[in-house]
Amino acid sequence: MIMAWNDKQTEKNRCFFQSLIHALRGLKTVVEEERNMRYHLFLGTSAIVLGFICHISKYEWLWLVCAIVLVLMAEMANTAFEVLVDLVTNKTYHPLAKKIKDMSAGMVLLSAFFALFVGMVIFLPKIIHVWFGN
């Protein structure tokens, strides 16, 4: 990724709008460049559609959305760690760099397991009810 010549800001943002533009650019970058983020977005969107189909309660919505957002945030943090490690190591192998990348990948895995658990608690009883009745 190459920054534009006019995007070499080194000082703090001067206003909220400027901060918002940079944040949206970061979201756009991670979605465009990270295949796993696109998978997480697809699965999260699928869970939201299933939530509408199953008419889940407001508390189930709260848990579902929190689980989805947690996975997306973990994927973004993982990506940021990977990019930073690559920058610092100049993309050469170092055992500490590997540890950092493995731990940040573990963070995504842990959040995905949590999201799967939340999804099972919310949707499994509803699916069983539809398939097997009362």
C-alpha positions in Angstrom: 0.0 0.0 0.0 1.4 3.4 -1.0 0.2 6.6 0.5 -0.6 9.5 -1.8 1.9 12.4 -1.8 -0.7 14.7 -0.1 -1.5 12.1 2.6 1.7 12.3 4.7 0.1 13.9 7.7 2.3 13.5 10.8 0.5 15.8 13.3 -2.8 15.2 15.1 -6.0 15.6 13.2 -7.4 19.1 13.5 -11.1 18.2 13.5 -13.5 15.3 14.0 -14.2 15.2 10.3 -10.6 14.7 9.4 -10.4 11.8 12.0 -13.6 10.3 10.5 -12.1 10.4 7.0 -9.0 8.5 8.2 -11.0 5.9 10.1 -13.3 5.3 7.1 -10.2 5.0 4.9 -8.8 2.4 7.3 -12.1 0.4 7.2 -12.0 0.5 3.4 -8.4 -0.6 3.2 -8.9 -3.6 5.5 -12.0 -4.7 3.6 -10.3 -4.3 0.2 -7.0 -5.9 1.2 -7.9 -8.7 3.7 -9.7 -11.8 2.5 -10.5 -12.9 6.0 -12.2 -9.6 6.8 -14.5 -10.1 3.8 -15.3 -13.6 5.1 -16.1 -12.2 8.6 -18.3 -9.5 7.0 -20.2 -12.2 4.9 -20.7 -14.4 7.9 -21.8 -11.5 10.1 -24.2 -10.3 7.5 -25.6 -13.8 7.2 -26.1 -14.0 11.0 -27.9 -10.6 10.9 -30.2 -11.9 8.1 -30.9 -15.0 10.1 -31.7 -12.8 13.1 -34.4 -11.1 11.1 -35.8 -14.4 9.8 -35.9 -15.9 13.3 -37.3 -12.7 14.9 -34.7 -12.7 17.7 -35.2 -10.7 20.8 -33.6 -7.3 21.5 -31.2 -9.0 24.0 -30.3 -11.6 21.4 -29.7 -8.8 19.0 -27.4 -7.1 21.5 -25.3 -10.3 21.9 -25.2 -11.0 18.2 -24.1 -7.5 17.2 -21.5 -7.4 20.0 -20.1 -10.8 18.9 -19.9 -9.7 15.2 -18.3 -6.4 16.1 -15.8 -8.1 18.4 -14.7 -10.4 15.5 -14.4 -7.5 13.1 -12.4 -5.5 15.6 -10.1 -8.4 16.3 -9.5 -8.9 12.6 -8.6 -5.2 12.2 -6.2 -5.4 15.1 -4.7 -8.6 13.7 -4.2 -6.8 10.4 -2.7 -3.8 12.0 -0.2 -6.0 14.0 0.7 -7.8 10.9 1.4 -4.6 8.9 3.3 -3.1 11.8 5.5 -6.2 12.2 6.2 -6.3 8.5 7.2 -2.7 8.6 9.5 -3.1 11.5 11.1 -6.3 10.3 11.2 -5.3 6.6 9.2 -8.5 6.0 12.1 -10.7 7.2 11.7 -13.6 9.6 12.2 -13.0 13.3 11.0 -15.3 16.1 9.5 -12.4 18.1 7.7 -11.2 15.0 6.2 -14.6 14.5 5.1 -14.6 18.2 3.3 -11.3 17.6 1.6 -12.5 14.5 0.6 -15.8 16.0 -0.9 -14.1 19.1 -2.8 -11.6 17.1 -4.2 -14.5 14.9 -5.1 -16.3 18.2 -7.1 -13.2 19.2 -9.2 -13.5 16.0 -9.7 -17.2 16.6 -10.8 -16.6 20.2 -13.3 -14.0 19.1 -14.6 -16.2 16.3 -15.2 -19.0 18.8 -17.1 -16.6 21.0 -19.2 -15.5 18.1 -19.9 -19.1 17.2 -20.9 -19.8 20.7 -23.3 -16.8 20.8 -24.7 -17.8 17.4 -25.3 -21.3 18.7 -27.0 -20.2 21.9 -29.3 -17.8 19.9 -30.1 -19.9 16.8 -29.7 -23.6 17.7 -32.9 -23.7 19.8 -34.8 -21.9 17.0 -33.5 -24.3 14.3 -34.3 -27.3 16.5 -37.8 -26.0 17.1 -38.4 -25.6 13.3 -37.0 -29.0 12.5 -38.5 -31.1 15.3 -41.3 -29.0 16.5 -42.2 -28.6 20.2 
